[in-house]
């Protein structure tokens, strides 16, 4: 799998998903494809994490301080996670910044 590029691995994963969704497969074949898909998904996640780290390095300011800019995927994931718990992202940010007692 390490010989695959990100794009090739993604294409393979898409083919597996298509087969699982649209073909009548035996249980054994479905499990084999599912296992292969999980391995590809993990590989893709690792490659994305490597790319994210490279982007963070490129976003360092002139003093060498990292100025992280969250990716859209992270923002969406945070919203999904907070929605399930009933937290609003605004309340979470206020707690993190200590702005829960504003004197207005």
DOLUMDREN-367714 format. One record per atom (N, C-alpha, C, O): residue number from 0; atom name; x, y, z. Coordinates in nm, 4 decimals, always signed. Layout:
+-----+------+----------+----------+----------+
| seq | atom |       xx |       yy |       zz |
+-----+------+----------+----------+----------+
| NUM |   CA |        X |        Y |        Z |
...
+-----+------+----------+----------+----------+
END
This chain:
+-----+------+----------+----------+----------+
| seq | atom |       xx |       yy |       zz |
+-----+------+----------+----------+----------+
|   0 |    N |  +0.0833 |  -0.1201 |  +0.0000 |
|   0 |   CA |  +0.0000 |  +0.0000 |  +0.0000 |
|   0 |    C |  +0.0872 |  +0.1256 |  +0.0000 |
|   0 |    O |  +0.0461 |  +0.2298 |  -0.0512 |
|   1 |    N |  +0.2064 |  +0.1160 |  +0.0568 |
|   1 |   CA |  +0.2935 |  +0.2325 |  +0.0636 |
|   1 |    C |  +0.3412 |  +0.2754 |  -0.0741 |
|   1 |    O |  +0.3905 |  +0.3870 |  -0.0907 |
|   2 |    N |  +0.3271 |  +0.1879 |  -0.1732 |
|   2 |   CA |  +0.3673 |  +0.2228 |  -0.3086 |
|   2 |    C |  +0.2606 |  +0.3045 |  -0.3803 |
|   2 |    O |  +0.2851 |  +0.3576 |  -0.4886 |
|   3 |    N |  +0.1434 |  +0.3144 |  -0.3209 |
|   3 |   CA |  +0.0345 |  +0.3902 |  -0.3815 |
|   3 |    C |  +0.0466 |  +0.5381 |  -0.3489 |
|   3 |    O |  +0.0877 |  +0.5757 |  -0.2391 |
|   4 |    N |  +0.0107 |  +0.6202 |  -0.4443 |
|   4 |   CA |  -0.0003 |  +0.7631 |  -0.4157 |
|   4 |    C |  -0.1326 |  +0.7856 |  -0.3434 |
|   4 |    O |  -0.2177 |  +0.6968 |  -0.3384 |
|   5 |    N |  -0.1485 |  +0.9043 |  -0.2880 |
|   5 |   CA |  -0.2736 |  +0.9382 |  -0.2200 |
|   5 |    C |  -0.3913 |  +0.9215 |  -0.3161 |
|   5 |    O |  -0.4935 |  +0.8627 |  -0.2807 |
|   6 |    N |  -0.3761 |  +0.9731 |  -0.4363 |
|   6 |   CA |  -0.4839 |  +0.9694 |  -0.5349 |
|   6 |    C |  -0.5183 |  +0.8265 |  -0.5752 |
|   6 |    O |  -0.6355 |  +0.7926 |  -0.5923 |
|   7 |    N |  -0.4158 |  +0.7428 |  -0.5903 |
|   7 |   CA |  -0.4403 |  +0.6026 |  -0.6263 |
|   7 |    C |  -0.5135 |  +0.5296 |  -0.5136 |
|   7 |    O |  -0.6062 |  +0.4526 |  -0.5388 |
|   8 |    N |  -0.4719 |  +0.5539 |  -0.3908 |
|   8 |   CA |  -0.5367 |  +0.4901 |  -0.2762 |
|   8 |    C |  -0.6818 |  +0.5357 |  -0.2643 |
|   8 |    O |  -0.7702 |  +0.4551 |  -0.2352 |
|   9 |    N |  -0.7062 |  +0.6637 |  -0.2864 |
|   9 |   CA |  -0.8427 |  +0.7157 |  -0.2802 |
|   9 |    C |  -0.9294 |  +0.6520 |  -0.3891 |
|   9 |    O |  -1.0445 |  +0.6163 |  -0.3642 |
|  10 |    N |  -0.8743 |  +0.6381 |  -0.5087 |
|  10 |   CA |  -0.9476 |  +0.5749 |  -0.6192 |
|  10 |    C |  -0.9810 |  +0.4296 |  -0.5859 |
|  10 |    O |  -1.0919 |  +0.3831 |  -0.6122 |
|  11 |    N |  -0.8850 |  +0.3587 |  -0.5281 |
|  11 |   CA |  -0.9086 |  +0.2197 |  -0.4887 |
|  11 |    C |  -1.0180 |  +0.2108 |  -0.3826 |
|  11 |    O |  -1.1044 |  +0.1233 |  -0.3890 |
|  12 |    N |  -1.0140 |  +0.3008 |  -0.2861 |
|  12 |   CA |  -1.1166 |  +0.3017 |  -0.1820 |
|  12 |    C |  -1.2539 |  +0.3297 |  -0.2419 |
|  12 |    O |  -1.3523 |  +0.2671 |  -0.2025 |
|  13 |    N |  -1.2617 |  +0.4215 |  -0.3354 |
|  13 |   CA |  -1.3894 |  +0.4513 |  -0.4008 |
|  13 |    C |  -1.4425 |  +0.3294 |  -0.4760 |
|  13 |    O |  -1.5630 |  +0.3041 |  -0.4746 |
|  14 |    N |  -1.3547 |  +0.2538 |  -0.5414 |
|  14 |   CA |  -1.3958 |  +0.1322 |  -0.6120 |
|  14 |    C |  -1.4507 |  +0.0288 |  -0.5144 |
|  14 |    O |  -1.5511 |  -0.0370 |  -0.5416 |
|  15 |    N |  -1.3832 |  +0.0155 |  -0.4002 |
|  15 |   CA |  -1.4282 |  -0.0811 |  -0.2993 |
|  15 |    C |  -1.5654 |  -0.0426 |  -0.2473 |
|  15 |    O |  -1.6538 |  -0.1275 |  -0.2364 |
|  16 |    N |  -1.5840 |  +0.0852 |  -0.2150 |
|  16 |   CA |  -1.7130 |  +0.1311 |  -0.1647 |
|  16 |    C |  -1.8216 |  +0.1055 |  -0.2685 |
|  16 |    O |  -1.9310 |  +0.0611 |  -0.2340 |
|  17 |    N |  -1.7925 |  +0.1328 |  -0.3943 |
|  17 |   CA |  -1.8888 |  +0.1101 |  -0.5018 |
|  17 |    C |  -1.9263 |  -0.0373 |  -0.5108 |
|  17 |    O |  -2.0439 |  -0.0711 |  -0.5241 |
|  18 |    N |  -1.8266 |  -0.1249 |  -0.5035 |
|  18 |   CA |  -1.8551 |  -0.2689 |  -0.5090 |
|  18 |    C |  -1.9394 |  -0.3131 |  -0.3907 |
|  18 |    O |  -2.0344 |  -0.3898 |  -0.4065 |
|  19 |    N |  -1.9045 |  -0.2645 |  -0.2717 |
|  19 |   CA |  -1.9810 |  -0.3046 |  -0.1529 |
|  19 |    C |  -2.1251 |  -0.2556 |  -0.1597 |
|  19 |    O |  -2.2163 |  -0.3234 |  -0.1124 |
|  20 |    N |  -2.1456 |  -0.1389 |  -0.2179 |
|  20 |   CA |  -2.2803 |  -0.0821 |  -0.2244 |
|  20 |    C |  -2.3638 |  -0.1393 |  -0.3388 |
|  20 |    O |  -2.4860 |  -0.1494 |  -0.3270 |
|  21 |    N |  -2.2998 |  -0.1767 |  -0.4486 |
|  21 |   CA |  -2.3764 |  -0.2079 |  -0.5689 |
|  21 |    C |  -2.3694 |  -0.3515 |  -0.6180 |
|  21 |    O |  -2.4443 |  -0.3878 |  -0.7087 |
|  22 |    N |  -2.2847 |  -0.4326 |  -0.5632 |
|  22 |   CA |  -2.2724 |  -0.5702 |  -0.6099 |
|  22 |    C |  -2.3239 |  -0.6668 |  -0.5042 |
|  22 |    O |  -2.3197 |  -0.6392 |  -0.3843 |
|  23 |    N |  -2.3719 |  -0.7794 |  -0.5515 |
|  23 |   CA |  -2.4104 |  -0.8853 |  -0.4593 |
|  23 |    C |  -2.2873 |  -0.9708 |  -0.4357 |
|  23 |    O |  -2.2425 |  -1.0436 |  -0.5243 |
|  24 |    N |  -2.2340 |  -0.9610 |  -0.3168 |
|  24 |   CA |  -2.1101 |  -1.0298 |  -0.2821 |
|  24 |    C |  -2.1363 |  -1.1313 |  -0.1721 |
|  24 |    O |  -2.2326 |  -1.1204 |  -0.0962 |
|  25 |    N |  -2.0487 |  -1.2296 |  -0.1657 |
|  25 |   CA |  -2.0572 |  -1.3238 |  -0.0545 |
|  25 |    C |  -2.0113 |  -1.2532 |  +0.0726 |
|  25 |    O |  -1.9479 |  -1.1478 |  +0.0671 |
|  26 |    N |  -2.0432 |  -1.3109 |  +0.1835 |
|  26 |   CA |  -1.9999 |  -1.2548 |  +0.3121 |
|  26 |    C |  -1.8482 |  -1.2474 |  +0.3175 |
|  26 |    O |  -1.7921 |  -1.1471 |  +0.3617 |
|  27 |    N |  -1.7821 |  -1.3522 |  +0.2731 |
|  27 |   CA |  -1.6360 |  -1.3550 |  +0.2771 |
|  27 |    C |  -1.5757 |  -1.2450 |  +0.1899 |
|  27 |    O |  -1.4817 |  -1.1770 |  +0.2309 |
|  28 |    N |  -1.6303 |  -1.2280 |  +0.0698 |
|  28 |   CA |  -1.5792 |  -1.1249 |  -0.0202 |
|  28 |    C |  -1.6070 |  -0.9857 |  +0.0365 |
|  28 |    O |  -1.5223 |  -0.8969 |  +0.0271 |
|  29 |    N |  -1.7232 |  -0.9667 |  +0.0942 |
|  29 |   CA |  -1.7559 |  -0.8378 |  +0.1564 |
|  29 |    C |  -1.6600 |  -0.8057 |  +0.2693 |
|  29 |    O |  -1.6130 |  -0.6924 |  +0.2802 |
|  30 |    N |  -1.6303 |  -0.9038 |  +0.3535 |
|  30 |   CA |  -1.5376 |  -0.8829 |  +0.4649 |
|  30 |    C |  -1.3968 |  -0.8536 |  +0.4147 |
|  30 |    O |  -1.3278 |  -0.7685 |  +0.4709 |
|  31 |    N |  -1.3533 |  -0.9227 |  +0.3101 |
|  31 |   CA |  -1.2208 |  -0.8984 |  +0.2540 |
|  31 |    C |  -1.2112 |  -0.7569 |  +0.1988 |
|  31 |    O |  -1.1122 |  -0.6873 |  +0.2218 |
|  32 |    N |  -1.3140 |  -0.7143 |  +0.1260 |
|  32 |   CA |  -1.3147 |  -0.5790 |  +0.0707 |
|  32 |    C |  -1.3223 |  -0.4745 |  +0.1814 |
|  32 |    O |  -1.2561 |  -0.3710 |  +0.1739 |
|  33 |    N |  -1.4025 |  -0.5012 |  +0.2838 |
|  33 |   CA |  -1.4143 |  -0.4080 |  +0.3952 |
|  33 |    C |  -1.2793 |  -0.3911 |  +0.4640 |
|  33 |    O |  -1.2388 |  -0.2791 |  +0.4950 |
|  34 |    N |  -1.2100 |  -0.5017 |  +0.4878 |
|  34 |   CA |  -1.0782 |  -0.4954 |  +0.5522 |
|  34 |    C |  -0.9798 |  -0.4147 |  +0.4670 |
|  34 |    O |  -0.9042 |  -0.3329 |  +0.5194 |
|  35 |    N |  -0.9813 |  -0.4381 |  +0.3366 |
|  35 |   CA |  -0.8934 |  -0.3633 |  +0.2470 |
|  35 |    C |  -0.9296 |  -0.2143 |  +0.2492 |
|  35 |    O |  -0.8411 |  -0.1287 |  +0.2458 |
|  36 |    N |  -1.0584 |  -0.1840 |  +0.2548 |
|  36 |   CA |  -1.1032 |  -0.0457 |  +0.2608 |
|  36 |    C |  -1.0590 |  +0.0236 |  +0.3883 |
|  36 |    O |  -1.0200 |  +0.1403 |  +0.3848 |
|  37 |    N |  -1.0643 |  -0.0457 |  +0.4996 |
|  37 |   CA |  -1.0196 |  +0.0113 |  +0.6272 |
|  37 |    C |  -0.8706 |  +0.0428 |  +0.6218 |
|  37 |    O |  -0.8272 |  +0.1478 |  +0.6690 |
|  38 |    N |  -0.7929 |  -0.0475 |  +0.5647 |
|  38 |   CA |  -0.6483 |  -0.0234 |  +0.5519 |
|  38 |    C |  -0.6218 |  +0.0988 |  +0.4643 |
|  38 |    O |  -0.5368 |  +0.1819 |  +0.4966 |
|  39 |    N |  -0.6950 |  +0.1093 |  +0.3533 |
|  39 |   CA |  -0.6784 |  +0.2249 |  +0.2651 |
|  39 |    C |  -0.7186 |  +0.3534 |  +0.3360 |
|  39 |    O |  -0.6509 |  +0.4554 |  +0.3231 |
|  40 |    N |  -0.8287 |  +0.3490 |  +0.4108 |
|  40 |   CA |  -0.8748 |  +0.4683 |  +0.4825 |
|  40 |    C |  -0.7711 |  +0.5135 |  +0.5854 |
|  40 |    O |  -0.7475 |  +0.6333 |  +0.6010 |
|  41 |    N |  -0.7102 |  +0.4198 |  +0.6545 |
|  41 |   CA |  -0.6063 |  +0.4548 |  +0.7521 |
|  41 |    C |  -0.4847 |  +0.5169 |  +0.6826 |
|  41 |    O |  -0.4284 |  +0.6156 |  +0.7301 |
|  42 |    N |  -0.4456 |  +0.4579 |  +0.5700 |
|  42 |   CA |  -0.3345 |  +0.5118 |  +0.4929 |
|  42 |    C |  -0.3652 |  +0.6551 |  +0.4494 |
|  42 |    O |  -0.2803 |  +0.7435 |  +0.4608 |
|  43 |    N |  -0.4866 |  +0.6774 |  +0.3996 |
|  43 |   CA |  -0.5261 |  +0.8109 |  +0.3546 |
|  43 |    C |  -0.5258 |  +0.9107 |  +0.4699 |
|  43 |    O |  -0.4818 |  +1.0244 |  +0.4532 |
|  44 |    N |  -0.5741 |  +0.8695 |  +0.5857 |
|  44 |   CA |  -0.5750 |  +0.9575 |  +0.7028 |
|  44 |    C |  -0.4329 |  +0.9959 |  +0.7427 |
|  44 |    O |  -0.4057 |  +1.1118 |  +0.7741 |
|  45 |    N |  -0.3430 |  +0.8984 |  +0.7414 |
|  45 |   CA |  -0.2030 |  +0.9261 |  +0.7755 |
|  45 |    C |  -0.1408 |  +1.0244 |  +0.6768 |
|  45 |    O |  -0.0671 |  +1.1147 |  +0.7166 |
|  46 |    N |  -0.1701 |  +1.0070 |  +0.5500 |
|  46 |   CA |  -0.1167 |  +1.0976 |  +0.4481 |
|  46 |    C |  -0.1721 |  +1.2385 |  +0.4671 |
|  46 |    O |  -0.0992 |  +1.3364 |  +0.4509 |
|  47 |    N |  -0.2991 |  +1.2494 |  +0.5011 |
|  47 |   CA |  -0.3588 |  +1.3816 |  +0.5268 |
|  47 |    C |  -0.2958 |  +1.4468 |  +0.6489 |
|  47 |    O |  -0.2717 |  +1.5675 |  +0.6489 |
|  48 |    N |  -0.2689 |  +1.3685 |  +0.7530 |
|  48 |   CA |  -0.2060 |  +1.4231 |  +0.8727 |
|  48 |    C |  -0.0649 |  +1.4735 |  +0.8422 |
|  48 |    O |  -0.0232 |  +1.5770 |  +0.8941 |
|  49 |    N |  +0.0087 |  +1.4002 |  +0.7578 |
|  49 |   CA |  +0.1423 |  +1.4457 |  +0.7172 |
|  49 |    C |  +0.1321 |  +1.5775 |  +0.6413 |
|  49 |    O |  +0.2112 |  +1.6691 |  +0.6638 |
|  50 |    N |  +0.0351 |  +1.5866 |  +0.5519 |
|  50 |   CA |  +0.0175 |  +1.7096 |  +0.4742 |
|  50 |    C |  -0.0197 |  +1.8257 |  +0.5653 |
|  50 |    O |  +0.0273 |  +1.9378 |  +0.5456 |
|  51 |    N |  -0.1036 |  +1.7997 |  +0.6647 |
|  51 |   CA |  -0.1443 |  +1.9048 |  +0.7589 |
|  51 |    C |  -0.0232 |  +1.9575 |  +0.8348 |
|  51 |    O |  -0.0110 |  +2.0783 |  +0.8549 |
|  52 |    N |  +0.0657 |  +1.8696 |  +0.8770 |
|  52 |   CA |  +0.1856 |  +1.9126 |  +0.9495 |
|  52 |    C |  +0.2746 |  +1.9986 |  +0.8605 |
|  52 |    O |  +0.3325 |  +2.0968 |  +0.9069 |
|  53 |    N |  +0.2858 |  +1.9624 |  +0.7334 |
|  53 |   CA |  +0.3660 |  +2.0429 |  +0.6408 |
|  53 |    C |  +0.3047 |  +2.1816 |  +0.6237 |
|  53 |    O |  +0.3767 |  +2.2814 |  +0.6180 |
|  54 |    N |  +0.1722 |  +2.1879 |  +0.6156 |
|  54 |   CA |  +0.1038 |  +2.3169 |  +0.6017 |
|  54 |    C |  +0.1279 |  +2.4017 |  +0.7257 |
|  54 |    O |  +0.1523 |  +2.5217 |  +0.7138 |
|  55 |    N |  +0.1216 |  +2.3422 |  +0.8440 |
|  55 |   CA |  +0.1453 |  +2.4165 |  +0.9671 |
|  55 |    C |  +0.2858 |  +2.4755 |  +0.9687 |
|  55 |    O |  +0.3054 |  +2.5886 |  +1.0132 |
|  56 |    N |  +0.3824 |  +2.4002 |  +0.9207 |
|  56 |   CA |  +0.5202 |  +2.4509 |  +0.9148 |
|  56 |    C |  +0.5262 |  +2.5729 |  +0.8230 |
|  56 |    O |  +0.5945 |  +2.6708 |  +0.8534 |
|  57 |    N |  +0.4558 |  +2.5667 |  +0.7127 |
|  57 |   CA |  +0.4562 |  +2.6771 |  +0.6172 |
|  57 |    C |  +0.3834 |  +2.8003 |  +0.6701 |
|  57 |    O |  +0.4066 |  +2.9112 |  +0.6221 |
|  58 |    N |  +0.2954 |  +2.7818 |  +0.7687 |
|  58 |   CA |  +0.2170 |  +2.8924 |  +0.8215 |
|  58 |    C |  +0.2818 |  +2.9626 |  +0.9402 |
|  58 |    O |  +0.2205 |  +3.0509 |  +1.0003 |
|  59 |    N |  +0.4022 |  +2.9258 |  +0.9742 |
|  59 |   CA |  +0.4701 |  +2.9923 |  +1.0853 |
|  59 |    C |  +0.4946 |  +3.1383 |  +1.0494 |
|  59 |    O |  +0.5265 |  +3.1708 |  +0.9351 |
|  60 |    N |  +0.4791 |  +3.2258 |  +1.1487 |
|  60 |   CA |  +0.4999 |  +3.3682 |  +1.1232 |
|  60 |    C |  +0.6483 |  +3.4019 |  +1.1270 |
|  60 |    O |  +0.7320 |  +3.3130 |  +1.1425 |
|  61 |    N |  +0.6805 |  +3.5277 |  +1.1133 |
|  61 |   CA |  +0.8201 |  +3.5705 |  +1.1034 |
|  61 |    C |  +0.9005 |  +3.5449 |  +1.2304 |
|  61 |    O |  +1.0230 |  +3.5338 |  +1.2238 |
|  62 |    N |  +0.8346 |  +3.5353 |  +1.3462 |
|  62 |   CA |  +0.9055 |  +3.5067 |  +1.4712 |
|  62 |    C |  +0.9140 |  +3.3559 |  +1.4978 |
|  62 |    O |  +0.9605 |  +3.3136 |  +1.6037 |
|  63 |    N |  +0.8694 |  +3.2766 |  +1.4025 |
|  63 |   CA |  +0.8742 |  +3.1322 |  +1.4205 |
|  63 |    C |  +0.7560 |  +3.0774 |  +1.4974 |
|  63 |    O |  +0.7514 |  +2.9583 |  +1.5280 |
|  64 |    N |  +0.6601 |  +3.1635 |  +1.5291 |
|  64 |   CA |  +0.5412 |  +3.1196 |  +1.6013 |
|  64 |    C |  +0.4406 |  +3.0606 |  +1.5021 |
|  64 |    O |  +0.4173 |  +3.1144 |  +1.3939 |
|  65 |    N |  +0.3839 |  +2.9514 |  +1.5423 |
|  65 |   CA |  +0.2841 |  +2.8876 |  +1.4578 |
|  65 |    C |  +0.1523 |  +2.9612 |  +1.4718 |
|  65 |    O |  +0.1036 |  +2.9833 |  +1.5826 |
|  66 |    N |  +0.0965 |  +2.9979 |  +1.3616 |
|  66 |   CA |  -0.0358 |  +3.0590 |  +1.3593 |
|  66 |    C |  -0.1274 |  +2.9601 |  +1.2897 |
|  66 |    O |  -0.1480 |  +2.9686 |  +1.1686 |
|  67 |    N |  -0.1828 |  +2.8657 |  +1.3660 |
|  67 |   CA |  -0.2636 |  +2.7620 |  +1.3026 |
|  67 |    C |  -0.3919 |  +2.8192 |  +1.2431 |
|  67 |    O |  -0.4575 |  +2.9054 |  +1.3015 |
|  68 |    N |  -0.4238 |  +2.7694 |  +1.1286 |
|  68 |   CA |  -0.5470 |  +2.8042 |  +1.0607 |
|  68 |    C |  -0.6231 |  +2.6738 |  +1.0424 |
|  68 |    O |  -0.5826 |  +2.5903 |  +0.9615 |
|  69 |    N |  -0.7324 |  +2.6544 |  +1.1156 |
|  69 |   CA |  -0.8021 |  +2.5261 |  +1.1084 |
|  69 |    C |  -0.8535 |  +2.4984 |  +0.9678 |
|  69 |    O |  -0.9018 |  +2.5877 |  +0.8982 |
|  70 |    N |  -0.8419 |  +2.3738 |  +0.9286 |
|  70 |   CA |  -0.8951 |  +2.3319 |  +0.8008 |
|  70 |    C |  -1.0457 |  +2.3242 |  +0.8095 |
|  70 |    O |  -1.1010 |  +2.3073 |  +0.9182 |
|  71 |    N |  -1.1122 |  +2.3364 |  +0.6973 |
|  71 |   CA |  -1.2576 |  +2.3288 |  +0.6942 |
|  71 |    C |  -1.3063 |  +2.1951 |  +0.7494 |
|  71 |    O |  -1.4099 |  +2.1896 |  +0.8158 |
|  72 |    N |  -1.2328 |  +2.0878 |  +0.7226 |
|  72 |   CA |  -1.2726 |  +1.9566 |  +0.7721 |
|  72 |    C |  -1.2759 |  +1.9570 |  +0.9240 |
|  72 |    O |  -1.3681 |  +1.9017 |  +0.9840 |
|  73 |    N |  -1.1757 |  +2.0192 |  +0.9873 |
|  73 |   CA |  -1.1718 |  +2.0256 |  +1.1330 |
|  73 |    C |  -1.2896 |  +2.1064 |  +1.1860 |
|  73 |    O |  -1.3496 |  +2.0692 |  +1.2867 |
|  74 |    N |  -1.3229 |  +2.2152 |  +1.1201 |
|  74 |   CA |  -1.4353 |  +2.2977 |  +1.1640 |
|  74 |    C |  -1.5652 |  +2.2184 |  +1.1567 |
|  74 |    O |  -1.6468 |  +2.2221 |  +1.2488 |
|  75 |    N |  -1.5836 |  +2.1467 |  +1.0459 |
|  75 |   CA |  -1.7060 |  +2.0675 |  +1.0310 |
|  75 |    C |  -1.7120 |  +1.9585 |  +1.1364 |
|  75 |    O |  -1.8168 |  +1.9364 |  +1.1969 |
|  76 |    N |  -1.5992 |  +1.8895 |  +1.1591 |
|  76 |   CA |  -1.5962 |  +1.7831 |  +1.2588 |
|  76 |    C |  -1.6284 |  +1.8382 |  +1.3974 |
|  76 |    O |  -1.7016 |  +1.7750 |  +1.4736 |
|  77 |    N |  -1.5741 |  +1.9561 |  +1.4307 |
|  77 |   CA |  -1.6005 |  +2.0178 |  +1.5603 |
|  77 |    C |  -1.7496 |  +2.0490 |  +1.5739 |
|  77 |    O |  -1.8078 |  +2.0265 |  +1.6800 |
|  78 |    N |  -1.8110 |  +2.1000 |  +1.4691 |
|  78 |   CA |  -1.9533 |  +2.1304 |  +1.4741 |
|  78 |    C |  -2.0357 |  +2.0039 |  +1.4931 |
|  78 |    O |  -2.1319 |  +2.0031 |  +1.5698 |
|  79 |    N |  -1.9983 |  +1.8969 |  +1.4233 |
|  79 |   CA |  -2.0699 |  +1.7702 |  +1.4357 |
|  79 |    C |  -2.0577 |  +1.7165 |  +1.5771 |
|  79 |    O |  -2.1569 |  +1.6736 |  +1.6361 |
|  80 |    N |  -1.9367 |  +1.7185 |  +1.6322 |
|  80 |   CA |  -1.9144 |  +1.6677 |  +1.7676 |
|  80 |    C |  -1.9907 |  +1.7515 |  +1.8696 |
|  80 |    O |  -2.0527 |  +1.6962 |  +1.9605 |
|  81 |    N |  -1.9871 |  +1.8829 |  +1.8562 |
|  81 |   CA |  -2.0552 |  +1.9702 |  +1.9508 |
|  81 |    C |  -2.2061 |  +1.9572 |  +1.9404 |
|  81 |    O |  -2.2755 |  +1.9650 |  +2.0418 |
|  82 |    N |  -2.2579 |  +1.9377 |  +1.8212 |
|  82 |   CA |  -2.4019 |  +1.9235 |  +1.8019 |
|  82 |    C |  -2.4533 |  +1.8008 |  +1.8761 |
|  82 |    O |  -2.5603 |  +1.8037 |  +1.9369 |
|  83 |    N |  -2.3749 |  +1.6923 |  +1.8702 |
|  83 |   CA |  -2.4142 |  +1.5692 |  +1.9381 |
|  83 |    C |  -2.4164 |  +1.5838 |  +2.0892 |
|  83 |    O |  -2.4918 |  +1.5136 |  +2.1565 |
|  84 |    N |  -2.3356 |  +1.6730 |  +2.1438 |
|  84 |   CA |  -2.3310 |  +1.6933 |  +2.2885 |
|  84 |    C |  -2.4198 |  +1.8081 |  +2.3332 |
|  84 |    O |  -2.4399 |  +1.8285 |  +2.4529 |
|  85 |    N |  -2.4725 |  +1.8826 |  +2.2382 |
|  85 |   CA |  -2.5553 |  +1.9965 |  +2.2736 |
|  85 |    C |  -2.4750 |  +2.1216 |  +2.3051 |
|  85 |    O |  -2.5324 |  +2.2216 |  +2.3484 |
|  86 |    N |  -2.3422 |  +2.1189 |  +2.2844 |
|  86 |   CA |  -2.2584 |  +2.2364 |  +2.3081 |
|  86 |    C |  -2.2608 |  +2.3242 |  +2.1846 |
|  86 |    O |  -2.2672 |  +2.2746 |  +2.0721 |
|  87 |    N |  -2.2557 |  +2.4537 |  +2.2056 |
|  87 |   CA |  -2.2385 |  +2.5412 |  +2.0903 |
|  87 |    C |  -2.0919 |  +2.5779 |  +2.0816 |
|  87 |    O |  -2.0241 |  +2.5880 |  +2.1839 |
|  88 |    N |  -2.0424 |  +2.5978 |  +1.9610 |
|  88 |   CA |  -1.9009 |  +2.6306 |  +1.9462 |
|  88 |    C |  -1.8703 |  +2.7656 |  +2.0087 |
|  88 |    O |  -1.7583 |  +2.7869 |  +2.0550 |
|  89 |    N |  -1.9665 |  +2.8578 |  +2.0116 |
|  89 |   CA |  -1.9451 |  +2.9881 |  +2.0735 |
|  89 |    C |  -1.9229 |  +2.9718 |  +2.2233 |
|  89 |    O |  -1.8326 |  +3.0336 |  +2.2799 |
|  90 |    N |  -2.0053 |  +2.8885 |  +2.2882 |
|  90 |   CA |  -1.9880 |  +2.8649 |  +2.4314 |
|  90 |    C |  -1.8536 |  +2.7991 |  +2.4602 |
|  90 |    O |  -1.7870 |  +2.8323 |  +2.5583 |
|  91 |    N |  -1.8146 |  +2.7062 |  +2.3747 |
|  91 |   CA |  -1.6873 |  +2.6371 |  +2.3927 |
|  91 |    C |  -1.5715 |  +2.7356 |  +2.3807 |
|  91 |    O |  -1.4778 |  +2.7306 |  +2.4604 |
|  92 |    N |  -1.5766 |  +2.8240 |  +2.2832 |
|  92 |   CA |  -1.4704 |  +2.9231 |  +2.2657 |
|  92 |    C |  -1.4643 |  +3.0168 |  +2.3860 |
|  92 |    O |  -1.3553 |  +3.0526 |  +2.4306 |
|  93 |    N |  -1.5801 |  +3.0570 |  +2.4390 |
|  93 |   CA |  -1.5821 |  +3.1445 |  +2.5557 |
|  93 |    C |  -1.5177 |  +3.0770 |  +2.6751 |
|  93 |    O |  -1.4433 |  +3.1398 |  +2.7504 |
|  94 |    N |  -1.5469 |  +2.9470 |  +2.6924 |
|  94 |   CA |  -1.4872 |  +2.8741 |  +2.8040 |
|  94 |    C |  -1.3355 |  +2.8656 |  +2.7885 |
|  94 |    O |  -1.2612 |  +2.8836 |  +2.8851 |
|  95 |    N |  -1.2903 |  +2.8381 |  +2.6660 |
|  95 |   CA |  -1.1471 |  +2.8262 |  +2.6425 |
|  95 |    C |  -1.0764 |  +2.9586 |  +2.6654 |
|  95 |    O |  -0.9625 |  +2.9607 |  +2.7118 |
|  96 |    N |  -1.1426 |  +3.0695 |  +2.6333 |
|  96 |   CA |  -1.0811 |  +3.2008 |  +2.6456 |
|  96 |    C |  -1.1088 |  +3.2653 |  +2.7809 |
|  96 |    O |  -1.0529 |  +3.3708 |  +2.8110 |
|  97 |    N |  -1.1929 |  +3.2047 |  +2.8619 |
|  97 |   CA |  -1.2245 |  +3.2589 |  +2.9925 |
|  97 |    C |  -1.3154 |  +3.3800 |  +2.9860 |
|  97 |    O |  -1.3058 |  +3.4686 |  +3.0709 |
|  98 |    N |  -1.4031 |  +3.3860 |  +2.8875 |
|  98 |   CA |  -1.4913 |  +3.5005 |  +2.8703 |
|  98 |    C |  -1.6340 |  +3.4693 |  +2.9136 |
|  98 |    O |  -1.7294 |  +3.5204 |  +2.8548 |
|  99 |    N |  -1.6490 |  +3.3863 |  +3.0154 |
|  99 |   CA |  -1.7839 |  +3.3508 |  +3.0560 |
|  99 |    C |  -1.8505 |  +3.4583 |  +3.1423 |
|  99 |    O |  -1.9732 |  +3.4599 |  +3.1532 |
| 100 |    N |  -1.7735 |  +3.5475 |  +3.2034 |
| 100 |   CA |  -1.8294 |  +3.6550 |  +3.2858 |
| 100 |    C |  -1.7955 |  +3.7906 |  +3.2238 |
| 100 |    O |  -1.6982 |  +3.8547 |  +3.2634 |
| 101 |    N |  -1.8739 |  +3.8332 |  +3.1288 |
| 101 |   CA |  -1.8524 |  +3.9635 |  +3.0661 |
| 101 |    C |  -1.9368 |  +4.0659 |  +3.1418 |
| 101 |    O |  -2.0571 |  +4.0450 |  +3.1576 |
| 102 |    N |  -1.8771 |  +4.1774 |  +3.1897 |
| 102 |   CA |  -1.9487 |  +4.2717 |  +3.2763 |
| 102 |    C |  -2.0386 |  +4.3695 |  +3.2007 |
| 102 |    O |  -2.0361 |  +4.4879 |  +3.2345 |
| 103 |    N |  -2.1155 |  +4.3302 |  +3.1039 |
| 103 |   CA |  -2.2094 |  +4.4195 |  +3.0358 |
| 103 |    C |  -2.3485 |  +4.3868 |  +3.0811 |
| 103 |    O |  -2.4444 |  +4.4498 |  +3.0365 |
+-----+------+----------+----------+----------+
END
